[in-house]
């Protein structure tokens, strides 16, 4: 086992537990004994006392105790700590020996058994001669014991047995073999534990007692040894606080020792042991900071204690081990619940351990030169096969003098160690430590530290000649450094990776790393790049490249033959390298000249290439692949067609152009990749392939920097012939859009539209094409994508001769308009009927196809021209309706069978003059009071704001139903715009008339009187009084006198009117004054039904009359004219 | 005095790295790069608790066996890293602070140069001079 020399001994690393030996148990053949033993050792959880049990035969020979030294005066110690000591007290010398013996209190052969037991105890005692180890006896009994004090025989025999065996009462136990075995065992082991504690206590006292005999000059080693022993016994006693205290004293004592080259290793070994114990206990006491502080102190104290220069690698190995074991302790503590932080975690210690291992490797390489053979006899061989004291040299054990006793032996010994070191697999150790560290840093959010360590691992694998693993690791982290733009680090990783690829003869990797090392991100010097480029060209020519510098010469030979094999292998000399995610030495940026092209234009595409390598480079093919692969054929250029040499630092532009297919109108053409072929078919073809329009891992950032740069303003002047590379933007896609139409579409109309009218929009299409526009089609109507309700309330038609109905669509698609010759004009009227008001957007889409020639290619393209117009729809007029009495007084209710007037007002709100053609009433319950219901509106023209009124005299017949409100009917108006032609259809607008409230009157009175009177001329007035009830009505009538009239007739009368009949009263009024005069008031009352108000009756009667002055022989007409 | 001084862009790429020429330059690059882990962690921890009330000086980032690494972050998230030899115990925290302040001032001057494009690596004689003054003078 290489490296095992530096491993900490297991007895140091374990947790010390009291050692108790069990004898007299036959665990193989006796089931009862087996059960007891199982109960002792099974389920030893944390709640059980910390004891390590061992079954030993009754006559077991314990290690002999050396005779006690009475004086230290002439004693010179040979070393600090014996190698066997810890193990002796952990596993060989028990604190307590327990003798198990089957004996019941009432055993018939009590006497014989008692003496047998005593003999057995004696045997054990003899074997432990000189030790303080306790002895205890456990009687295994079949019967359950009685409670203490009750069994007199038992207590008597117990004391007898104690006497016989020379035991104290506390050392005799009874173990009834019954159901509760585990319970008894737990009580037993607690008792054992107490005995063990006492034992270790006395041991501590014993060691302490030596101190007074020691002197500081000769016994320095013993001071350390004794403190260590006390501390170790304290640990066995589970007194960790004191243990820590003693270990600390031991630690400071170790550093007080006189150190010289010969004992340096011993001192460091012991210091390491004690430090380990201290740190371990500190973590156990949950004081991690103390542990870290102790470890730092330890490292600071020991760092410079290198010891023998010829064995410097030993110091590095020891340091590495120190860090590693502290890391492990730290990690262990974390697993038990300690929390670590980013800047203080086990990873740092593993990393440092790896670092020292690397030092060790280097020193070993320097110090352990080959050539010499291993000395014989083996100076590292000891008689016992091991060392007596920790950290001593096998060829001079126990020697404590400053100079080595035998210079010759010393030399061979060192040589032997050096030769042994040569065979140590250093890389393996380093990699293991690094991977431990990586795992830790991953946990504590240190991605960069992790990457760094992985680089180190990769480099170590490279040194260990495991190139596959090395490449895997390096390749994995490379991308992190590339995205973070740490070029120096990336270059260093790439250089190592290139060496790996060379030594493995991995062509693809080799090419890839070469390309990146030649690229602009590489920080290599020009001559290195130049070398790499030459190698790359060799590989492209299918030749063996030159060896990378700094490669192990022995490996180079192997690599060369590998390369030759690889080159000899025919076929598979084509390979594609995806360079998008790298920073290759050829940069590529490509773009469409414009973000969109009309289908009748050639699509232009530019590819810019630029080489960053030191020498010009040739390539053989450049191809752009597009999303529609049919175009790919136009975007290829091969050697011979154009200059295919890229000069360093110069930008080269390649132009491509092609004609898009007419089917692709409205589609996007995207570049899916750009490929540059390096090498040729005769050698090796390498396709550098960029996804999309080129660019690589670094170009986004460069473009951003370029856009920020203030220098770009001046750039145009200084280098007009050369393109500003950084300022070049990618344009990876372009839209193919339809050809620009050369037609004009004009709309003429008179907005706003009026509700329900056939709104006419006249469309004029004029062709400015040079060829015949074929298949002209019009799509007209509501633009899609508006409110869904508009679709139902809008109707479009081409037929303007009649009002369209609900069946007409909102959008008329593809109305064929025929062909259009150059310069020809075409007109079309589209009629729109909007049922509801509000704004609408209308679309007029004229599409046609035309044949044209692009770059000699004959294509038929489809063109279209869109016009949209927003049209507001308003109501043409507002209709208001009112009911008035025959006296033009407003009515809130209508009396049955009494004529009233319906007045309609049509108020034009249209900005355009309206022509009301006619109107009509469609009565529902009402009847006309006049012979025929004729419209007074006929061909009336209304300007904006003008009003057309009508008046109809109606009467409501007696209703059969009880409802007090009745529908009147509808008012229909036929109209059109005045501007529209006579043949254009009339729009019929229907207005539903309001409902009226009906009332019935008992008496109806109306008067016949002339339209005017004349002063001092008789004015006959006849009053008609009708009884509308089914009863005879008694009516009192009186005429009140008036200043303006004299009258003749009955001044006061009382009369009866039969049901349904009518009474007439005739009066002759004689006006006295001219002008509007109040007629004499006719008072009517119904004495029978006084409740009915006569005021209601009065409203039927005329109130006033116009009285003309007395004529002066002038005719009526002239007065009316005045 | 410092053995390595670095300026790192907001996006964590180096704007400027100078180290003493006697030692392995690459190693310092790695040291500075790995220290960004701690810087990032510290920035994000502060961002959560204190808002913009932030001390620019981050203090000792992490100690390695051989070096002490100190960090400083400007408000625009440009990082300064100073690496000091572990054996150099005479350097106090205050001195490190003042080194950072000097560095920051000089960096501000560089940024004020209208011909400097922020984000490009720093090429300034004045800045070089300031850095040289802070570096360990070798032979």
Contacts between the chains, C-beta under 8 A, distances in Angstrom:
chain1	res1	chain2	res2	distance
A	299	B	65	8.0
A	342	B	37	7.0
A	342	B	38	6.2
A	342	B	41	5.4
A	343	B	38	5.9
A	343	B	61	7.2
A	343	B	62	4.5
A	348	B	62	7.6
A	348	B	64	7.8
A	352	B	64	7.8
A	352	B	65	5.6
A	355	B	65	7.0
A	445	B	37	7.0
A	445	B	41	6.3
A	446	B	34	7.1
A	446	B	37	4.2
A	446	B	38	7.8
A	447	B	37	6.4
A	448	B	33	5.4
A	448	B	34	4.8
A	448	B	36	5.6
A	448	B	37	4.9
A	449	B	34	4.4
A	449	B	37	5.5
A	452	B	30	5.1
A	452	B	33	6.9
A	452	B	34	5.1
A	455	B	30	7.8
A	484	B	11	7.8
A	484	B	12	5.2
A	484	B	13	5.7
A	484	B	33	7.6
A	485	B	11	7.5
A	485	B	12	8.0
A	485	B	13	3.4
A	485	B	14	7.7
A	486	B	13	6.5
A	486	B	14	6.2
A	486	B	29	6.7
A	486	B	33	5.8
A	488	B	14	7.9
A	488	B	17	7.7
A	488	B	25	7.6
A	488	B	26	6.7
A	488	B	29	5.2
A	489	B	26	7.1
A	489	B	29	5.4
A	489	B	30	6.6
A	489	B	33	6.5
A	492	B	26	5.4
A	701	B	11	7.8
A	704	B	119	7.5
A	705	B	117	6.2
A	705	B	119	5.2
A	705	B	120	6.3
A	708	B	117	5.7
A	708	B	118	6.7
A	708	B	119	6.5
A	709	B	117	4.5
A	709	B	120	7.9
A	710	B	114	6.3
A	710	B	115	6.7
A	710	B	117	6.6
A	711	B	115	7.5
A	711	B	117	7.1
